[in-house]
Amino acid sequence: MSYGIKLVVGLIGTGILCIFIGGLSKSISTGFAGFEGGAPFMIIAIIVCGMAVYDFWDECVRKK
């Protein structure tokens, strides 16, 4: 796959994943669980999004 296609598809996929995980975290934190109940999931969501962004950078952006 060419560099440009990998970059665009990876960026779209990583963006959709982070938006979904962020929305899910916001929904849990503002809903029945409240901030205290949603905080552990929020921390996990931040770590997962960070790993997804690092994987995008490692696979698509960094020149090997």
URJO-V337361 format. One record per backbone hydrogen bond with DSSP energy under -1.0 kcal/mol. NH is the residue of the N-H (numbers start at 1). CO is the residue of the C=O. If there is no record, write none. Layout:
[[NH	CO] [NH	CO]]
This chain:
[[6	2] [7	3] [8	4] [9	5] [10	6] [11	7] [12	8] [13	9] [14	10] [15	11] [16	12] [17	13] [18	14] [19	15] [20	16] [21	17] [22	18] [23	19] [24	20] [25	21] [26	22] [27	23] [28	24] [29	25] [30	26] [31	27] [37	33] [38	34] [39	35] [42	38] [43	39] [44	40] [45	41] [46	42] [47	43] [48	44] [49	45] [50	46] [51	47] [52	48] [53	49] [54	50] [55	51] [56	52] [57	53] [58	54] [59	55] [60	56] [62	57]]
